[in-house]
Amino acid sequence: MDKDDKIVEALLKNNNVISFEQAFKKKAGINQEIEGKSNYQVHTPNGEPSEGVNQSIIGDGNFQVTGDVTFNQLKSIKQELVPPIDSIGASTTLVTRIETLLDDVKKAQYKRIGKSYNWRALNGQLGIAFGFSKTSWKKVYLLPQSRGNDVIAWLQKKYDNTISGRIEKASMQSGYQHTKPKCYELETEFAQQIGWSEEELKAQRIAFTGITSRRYIKVALYNQWVDRLGSLLD
C-alpha cells in the first residue's frame, strides 16, 4: 500500500482530522474523498496555493476545508421531544392546564421563600414523581393522555399546600374561618413576606380593625384582616 492509499484509508475512519500539509506540501492535483459521518477533511497548504485540490464528501455532520484552518468547538444541537398523538403533550388543553399550575405553584412558593427560591426545583420534583429524572421532567408530556389528570392532581395538591392555595381553598368553603391561633400564624407570615416590621403590622391592623389589642378582635374580623394581608401578596 503506497502513501496515497494509506491517507485515503485514514480519511474513511470516523472522527478523524487529516492534515495534508506534509503529505502534499509540494504535490499538485490532490484528490480527497470521504464517506461516513462526523469526519474532518482538511488541506492546509501553509500559505502555498491550493490549486488542483479536489475534495468530495458523503454523509452527515462532515467538515470539508481547504486553506489555513482554525477549529473551534461547535455547540451541540438540542433535540426537542416530539409528543406522540395520544400523549399529554399532544393535547393543548392538558398542556395549558399543567403549565398554568406549574406557574401558579412556583409563584406561590416564591412568595413564601423569597429570593432564594429555586425556580427549577418543582420541575425536577414533577419528573421524579412520574418516574423520570430531574433533568428529564419534560418526558411527563410523553405520558398517555389518560395520565393527564394524575399530573394535574399532583400539581394541584402542591398548590393547595401553599399559603395562597390554602386561603383560596378555604374561601371556597361556606362559612369557613381560621381559628385565632391560625390567624396569628398567617398574619405573621404574610407580614414578613410584605416586609413589615412588628410596629408597621400593628399600625396596619389597628387601622383595618379599629381595635388596639388583637386579643379583643373577633374571629370573623380577624379572618377578614388575614384575607386582606393575603390579597396584598397576590
Buried (B, 14 or more C-beta within 10 A) or exposed (E): EEEEEEBBEEBEEEEBEBEBEEBBEEEEEBEBEBEBEEBBBBBBBEEEEEEEBEBEBEEEEBBBBBEEEEEEEEEEEEEEEEBBEEBBBBBEEBBEBBEEBBEBBBBBBBBBEEEEBEEEEBBBBBBEBBEBEEEBBBBBBBBEBEBBEBBBEBBBEBBBEBBBBBBBBBEEEEEEBBEBEBBBEBBBBBBEBBEBEEEEBBEBBBEBBEBEEBEEBEEEBBBBBBBBBBEEBE
